[in-house]
Amino acid sequence: MRARSAIVAAGAVGLAVGAGLIWGRWLRRRQLTWQRLLADNIPVHSAYWRARRELPGDLVYIAIGDSAAQGIGASRPARSYVGVLAKRLEKRTGLAVRVVNLSISGATLGTAIEKELPRFLHIRSELVDAAVITVSVGANDIAAWDAERFERELDLLLSQLPPHAIVADLPSFYFLPGERKALAGNRILRSTAAKYGLRVVDLHDTMRREGVRGVTTQFAGDLFHPNDRGYVVWANAFEQAVRDRVVQLQDSVGSALTSALSQSRASTNTSSA
């Protein structure tokens, strides 16, 4: 009887292992297919943001980042966290928002320093002073993790930003070993940002609080980039800091923004009452 039970148990384990291997191979093929599909979308998203950059607006939003700022994984570029934040800015202020999205898909800190930072520094200072600026880059540095290089390059990038720039910490990778490196990177990032008086938004913990729902429903098929739902979570991480920045801009942007903010507050107070 015991021998039979052992055989049955061994068979069950074998079936489970076999099913796991089949599922793993299917998942890997699906992931590779999605990686190819999303790679094909890179030029489309880049062209969208180049065109969007030329549109006029009363309020300027500048983004430095990587493929997440480009919206790779979203159903369309405007559903990246940059697009979501721009739409919320327009709704909140009643002003047209000009989006200068300097991000590059695949960007590391080195890429941001070499290609994005010069473009940022080329923007007229008066536009920068009156802009909402978000920075989210460094996740791609995890693949070839070098803590010393990360700190050196991060310091160089952040030292060139104005004090009102809003910096996100590294996103959650959920699982080891990427998660351990992300936590180490975030310790460096927060220390470096404090050195330059920059505000850091907690993207990592915002994602972690989503729990199982985040892992299972907020990523594109490549299991790396967020999908539409995931990008809303990213935008939510920036939300309060962006709101605070808009309040700071009331005087410098003009009476239209002040009026819109006043109406927004009145509406909020009425709703609360």
C-alpha positions as CSV (number, residue, x, y, z in Angstrom):
1,M,0.0,0.0,0.0
2,R,2.8,2.4,0.9
3,A,4.6,1.5,-2.3
4,R,1.5,2.3,-4.3
5,S,1.1,5.6,-2.5
6,A,4.7,6.5,-3.2
7,I,4.2,5.7,-6.9
8,V,1.1,7.9,-7.0
9,A,2.8,10.7,-5.2
10,A,5.8,10.5,-7.5
11,G,3.5,10.5,-10.6
12,A,1.7,13.6,-9.3
13,V,5.0,15.4,-8.7
14,G,6.1,14.4,-12.2
15,L,2.9,15.7,-13.8
16,A,3.2,19.0,-11.8
17,V,6.9,19.4,-12.9
18,G,6.0,18.6,-16.5
19,A,3.1,21.1,-16.5
20,G,5.3,23.7,-14.9
21,L,7.9,23.2,-17.7
22,I,5.3,23.5,-20.4
23,W,3.8,26.6,-18.8
24,G,7.3,28.1,-18.4
25,R,8.1,27.5,-22.1
26,W,4.8,29.0,-23.2
27,L,5.3,32.0,-21.0
28,R,8.8,32.5,-22.4
29,R,7.6,32.3,-26.0
30,R,4.8,34.8,-25.2
31,Q,7.3,37.1,-23.5
32,L,9.6,37.0,-26.5
33,T,6.8,37.7,-28.9
34,W,5.7,40.7,-26.9
35,Q,9.3,42.0,-26.7
36,R,9.4,42.0,-30.5
37,L,5.9,43.6,-30.8
38,L,6.9,46.4,-28.3
39,A,10.2,47.0,-30.0
40,D,8.3,47.6,-33.2
41,N,6.3,50.3,-31.4
42,I,9.4,52.3,-30.3
43,P,9.5,54.4,-33.5
44,V,5.8,55.0,-33.4
45,H,5.9,56.3,-29.8
46,S,9.0,58.4,-30.5
47,A,7.3,60.0,-33.5
48,Y,4.2,60.8,-31.4
49,W,6.2,62.6,-28.8
50,R,8.2,64.5,-31.3
51,A,5.0,65.8,-32.9
52,R,3.5,66.5,-29.5
53,R,6.5,68.6,-28.6
54,E,5.7,71.1,-31.4
55,L,2.2,71.8,-30.2
56,P,1.8,75.1,-28.3
57,G,0.7,75.2,-24.7
58,D,0.4,77.7,-21.8
59,L,1.9,75.3,-19.3
60,V,5.1,73.3,-20.1
61,Y,5.7,69.8,-18.9
62,I,9.2,68.4,-19.5
63,A,9.9,64.7,-19.0
64,I,13.3,63.0,-18.7
65,G,13.2,59.2,-18.8
66,D,13.2,55.9,-20.6
67,S,10.7,53.7,-22.4
68,A,8.2,54.1,-19.5
69,A,8.0,57.8,-20.3
70,Q,7.6,56.9,-23.9
71,G,4.7,54.6,-23.0
72,I,6.0,51.4,-24.4
73,G,3.6,48.7,-23.2
74,A,0.6,51.1,-23.3
75,S,-2.1,50.8,-25.9
76,R,-1.0,54.1,-27.3
77,P,1.7,56.7,-26.4
78,A,-0.7,59.1,-24.7
79,R,-1.4,56.4,-22.1
80,S,2.1,56.5,-20.7
81,Y,2.5,58.1,-17.3
82,V,3.7,61.2,-19.0
83,G,0.5,61.3,-21.1
84,V,-1.7,60.6,-18.1
85,L,-0.1,63.4,-16.1
86,A,-0.4,65.9,-19.0
87,K,-4.1,65.1,-19.3
88,R,-4.6,65.6,-15.6
89,L,-2.7,68.9,-15.7
90,E,-4.9,70.1,-18.5
91,K,-8.1,69.1,-16.7
92,R,-6.9,70.6,-13.4
93,T,-5.7,73.9,-14.7
94,G,-7.9,74.5,-17.7
95,L,-4.8,75.3,-19.7
96,A,-3.3,73.6,-22.8
97,V,-0.1,71.7,-21.8
98,R,2.9,71.6,-24.1
99,V,4.7,68.3,-23.4
100,V,8.4,68.2,-24.1
101,N,9.1,64.5,-23.7
102,L,12.9,64.0,-23.9
103,S,12.8,60.4,-23.0
104,I,14.5,57.6,-25.0
105,S,13.4,54.0,-25.0
106,G,16.1,51.8,-23.5
107,A,17.8,54.8,-21.8
108,T,20.2,54.2,-18.9
109,L,21.5,57.0,-16.7
110,G,24.4,57.2,-19.2
111,T,22.0,57.7,-22.1
112,A,20.2,60.4,-20.2
113,I,23.4,62.2,-19.5
114,E,24.7,61.9,-23.1
115,K,21.5,62.6,-25.1
116,E,18.7,63.9,-22.9
117,L,20.5,66.3,-20.6
118,P,22.0,68.4,-23.4
119,R,18.6,68.8,-25.0
120,F,17.2,69.7,-21.6
121,L,19.9,72.3,-21.0
122,H,19.2,73.8,-24.4
123,I,15.7,74.7,-23.5
124,R,15.3,78.3,-22.6
125,S,15.8,79.0,-18.9
126,E,12.5,80.9,-18.6
127,L,10.6,77.8,-19.9
128,V,12.4,75.5,-17.5
129,D,11.7,77.8,-14.5
130,A,8.0,77.8,-15.3
131,A,7.7,74.1,-16.1
132,V,6.6,70.9,-14.5
133,I,9.6,68.5,-14.7
134,T,9.6,64.8,-14.0
135,V,12.5,62.5,-14.1
136,S,12.3,58.7,-14.0
137,V,15.4,56.8,-15.3
138,G,17.7,54.2,-14.0
139,A,15.7,51.0,-14.2
140,N,17.6,49.9,-17.2
141,D,20.9,50.2,-15.2
142,I,19.7,47.2,-13.1
143,A,20.6,44.7,-15.8
144,A,24.3,45.5,-15.6
145,W,24.3,46.7,-12.1
146,D,27.3,48.7,-10.9
147,A,26.6,50.6,-7.8
148,E,29.6,53.0,-8.1
149,R,28.7,53.9,-11.7
150,F,25.1,54.3,-10.8
151,E,25.9,56.8,-8.0
152,R,28.4,58.7,-10.1
153,E,26.1,59.0,-13.1
154,L,23.1,59.8,-11.0
155,D,25.0,62.6,-9.2
156,L,26.0,64.1,-12.6
157,L,22.4,64.0,-13.9
158,L,20.7,65.4,-10.7
159,S,23.3,68.1,-10.3
160,Q,22.1,69.7,-13.5
161,L,18.4,69.8,-12.6
162,P,16.6,72.8,-11.2
163,P,15.4,72.4,-7.6
164,H,11.7,72.0,-8.6
165,A,12.4,68.9,-10.7
166,I,10.4,65.9,-9.4
167,V,12.4,62.6,-9.4
168,A,10.9,59.1,-9.1
169,D,12.8,56.4,-7.3
170,L,13.3,53.1,-9.2
171,P,10.2,51.0,-9.8
172,S,9.6,47.7,-8.1
173,F,10.9,44.6,-9.8
174,Y,8.8,42.5,-7.3
175,F,11.2,39.5,-7.5
176,L,14.9,38.8,-6.8
177,P,17.5,39.6,-7.9
178,G,16.2,42.7,-9.6
179,E,14.3,43.8,-6.5
180,R,17.4,43.7,-4.3
181,K,19.3,45.9,-6.8
182,A,16.4,48.3,-7.1
183,L,16.4,48.8,-3.3
184,A,20.1,49.4,-3.3
185,G,19.7,51.9,-6.1
186,N,16.9,53.7,-4.3
187,R,19.1,54.2,-1.2
188,I,21.6,55.9,-3.5
189,L,19.0,57.9,-5.3
190,R,17.4,59.3,-2.2
191,S,20.7,60.3,-0.7
192,T,21.8,62.0,-4.0
193,A,18.5,63.8,-4.4
194,A,18.7,65.1,-0.9
195,K,22.2,66.4,-1.7
196,Y,20.6,68.7,-4.3
197,G,17.3,69.4,-2.5
198,L,15.2,67.5,-5.0
199,R,11.8,66.0,-4.2
200,V,11.6,62.2,-4.7
201,V,8.3,60.4,-5.3
202,D,7.9,56.9,-4.0
203,L,7.2,55.0,-7.2
204,H,8.6,51.8,-5.8
205,D,6.3,51.6,-2.8
206,T,3.3,52.8,-4.8
207,M,3.8,49.8,-7.1
208,R,4.5,47.4,-4.2
209,R,1.2,48.4,-2.5
210,E,-0.6,47.1,-5.6
211,G,0.4,43.6,-4.5
212,V,-0.7,40.5,-6.5
213,R,-3.0,42.7,-8.6
214,G,0.0,44.7,-9.7
215,V,2.0,41.7,-10.7
216,T,-0.9,40.0,-12.6
217,T,-2.8,42.9,-14.2
218,Q,-0.5,45.9,-14.6
219,F,2.3,44.7,-16.9
220,A,2.4,44.3,-20.7
221,G,3.0,40.9,-22.2
222,D,6.8,41.3,-22.0
223,L,6.4,41.2,-18.2
224,F,8.6,44.3,-17.9
225,H,6.8,47.4,-19.2
226,P,3.6,48.6,-17.6
227,N,0.3,48.4,-19.5
228,D,-2.4,51.1,-19.4
229,R,-3.4,50.2,-15.8
230,G,0.2,50.1,-14.7
231,Y,0.9,53.6,-16.1
232,V,-2.0,55.0,-14.1
233,V,-0.2,53.7,-11.0
234,W,3.0,55.4,-12.1
235,A,1.1,58.7,-12.7
236,N,-0.5,58.3,-9.2
237,A,3.0,58.1,-7.7
238,F,3.8,61.6,-9.2
239,E,0.3,63.1,-8.6
240,Q,0.8,65.0,-5.3
241,A,4.2,66.3,-6.2
242,V,2.9,67.6,-9.6
243,R,-0.1,69.2,-7.8
244,D,2.3,71.0,-5.4
245,R,4.4,72.2,-8.3
246,V,1.4,73.6,-10.1
247,V,0.5,75.6,-7.0
248,Q,4.0,77.0,-6.9
249,L,3.5,78.1,-10.5
250,Q,0.4,80.2,-10.0
251,D,2.2,83.6,-10.0
252,S,4.8,82.8,-12.7
253,V,2.4,81.1,-15.2
254,G,-0.2,83.8,-15.0
255,S,-3.7,84.7,-14.0
256,A,-5.3,82.0,-16.1
257,L,-3.7,79.3,-14.1
258,T,-4.5,81.1,-10.8
259,S,-8.2,81.4,-11.8
260,A,-8.3,77.7,-12.9
261,L,-6.8,76.6,-9.6
262,S,-9.2,78.8,-7.6
263,Q,-12.1,77.2,-9.4
264,S,-10.7,73.8,-8.9
265,R,-10.4,74.4,-5.1
266,A,-13.9,75.8,-5.0
267,S,-15.2,72.7,-6.7
268,T,-13.3,70.5,-4.4
269,N,-14.6,72.3,-1.3
270,T,-18.2,72.1,-2.6
271,S,-17.8,68.4,-3.2
272,S,-16.3,67.9,0.3
273,A,-19.2,69.8,1.9
